[in-house]
Amino acid sequence: MILFVYYKVDASVSDTTLPRIKHMQAQLAQSFPSLMARLMKRPEIDAEGRATWMETYELQNLDETLFKSKLDALVAYNDLPVPRKNEYFVNL
């Protein structure tokens, strides 16, 4: 299962947001060594000056409830952008 998390980031704070997200993903990797995480963004900025960013997490052989709980706690701890939309997908 893959968790897709997307949210808006104001372009004026992207330089300070990026290292916080990377730090959070490193914290997650310490707790879940088999985790595969990615961070992406849309190339365009919307009319309000925001970009859509997306984190993806491949959750093979991980406890999804435990992972989501840890992710939510680290988002709050690292003061990351909210609201965050979460969607799960599975490979066909």
C-alpha positions as CSV (number, residue, x, y, z in Angstrom):
1,M,0.0,0.0,0.0
2,I,1.2,3.5,-0.8
3,L,0.1,6.6,1.2
4,F,-0.1,9.8,-0.8
5,V,-0.1,13.0,1.3
6,Y,-0.6,16.3,-0.4
7,Y,-0.9,19.9,0.7
8,K,-0.3,23.5,-0.3
9,V,2.9,25.4,0.6
10,D,3.2,29.1,0.2
11,A,6.1,29.8,-2.2
12,S,7.5,32.4,0.1
13,V,8.2,29.8,2.8
14,S,9.2,26.8,0.7
15,D,12.9,27.3,1.5
16,T,12.3,26.9,5.2
17,T,9.6,24.2,4.7
18,L,11.7,21.8,2.6
19,P,14.4,21.0,5.3
20,R,11.7,20.5,7.9
21,I,9.9,17.9,5.7
22,K,13.2,16.2,4.9
23,H,14.0,16.1,8.6
24,M,10.6,14.5,9.3
25,Q,11.1,11.9,6.6
26,A,14.5,11.1,8.2
27,Q,12.8,10.7,11.6
28,L,10.3,8.3,10.0
29,A,13.1,6.3,8.4
30,Q,14.7,5.8,11.8
31,S,11.4,4.4,13.1
32,F,10.6,2.4,10.0
33,P,13.9,1.3,8.3
34,S,12.1,-0.4,5.3
35,L,10.1,2.8,4.5
36,M,10.5,4.3,1.1
37,A,9.6,8.0,1.1
38,R,9.5,10.6,-1.6
39,L,8.8,14.3,-1.8
40,M,7.5,16.0,-4.9
41,K,5.8,19.2,-6.0
42,R,3.8,20.4,-8.9
43,P,5.9,22.6,-11.2
44,E,3.4,25.5,-11.3
45,I,2.3,27.9,-8.6
46,D,-1.4,28.6,-8.1
47,A,-3.0,32.1,-8.2
48,E,-2.6,32.4,-4.4
49,G,1.2,31.9,-4.7
50,R,1.1,28.3,-3.4
51,A,2.6,25.1,-4.8
52,T,1.1,21.6,-4.2
53,W,3.6,19.3,-2.5
54,M,3.2,15.6,-2.2
55,E,4.8,13.0,0.1
56,T,4.6,9.4,-0.8
57,Y,5.2,6.5,1.6
58,E,5.4,2.8,0.5
59,L,4.1,0.9,3.5
60,Q,4.9,-2.7,2.5
61,N,5.1,-4.8,5.6
62,L,4.5,-1.8,7.9
63,D,1.7,-1.4,10.5
64,E,-0.3,1.3,8.7
65,T,-2.0,2.6,11.9
66,L,1.3,2.9,13.8
67,F,2.9,4.6,10.8
68,K,0.0,7.1,10.4
69,S,0.1,7.9,14.1
70,K,3.8,8.6,14.0
71,L,3.5,10.6,10.8
72,D,0.8,12.8,12.4
73,A,2.8,13.3,15.5
74,L,5.9,14.4,13.5
75,V,3.9,16.7,11.3
76,A,2.7,18.6,14.4
77,Y,6.2,18.4,16.1
78,N,8.0,19.8,13.0
79,D,5.2,22.4,12.5
80,L,4.6,21.3,8.9
81,P,1.9,22.7,6.6
82,V,-1.7,21.7,7.2
83,P,-4.3,20.8,6.1
84,R,-2.9,17.6,4.6
85,K,-5.0,15.3,2.5
86,N,-4.2,11.6,2.7
87,E,-5.1,8.9,0.2
88,Y,-4.1,5.2,0.1
89,F,-3.5,3.3,-3.2
90,V,-2.5,-0.3,-3.8
91,N,-0.6,-1.8,-6.8
92,L,-2.6,-3.7,-9.3
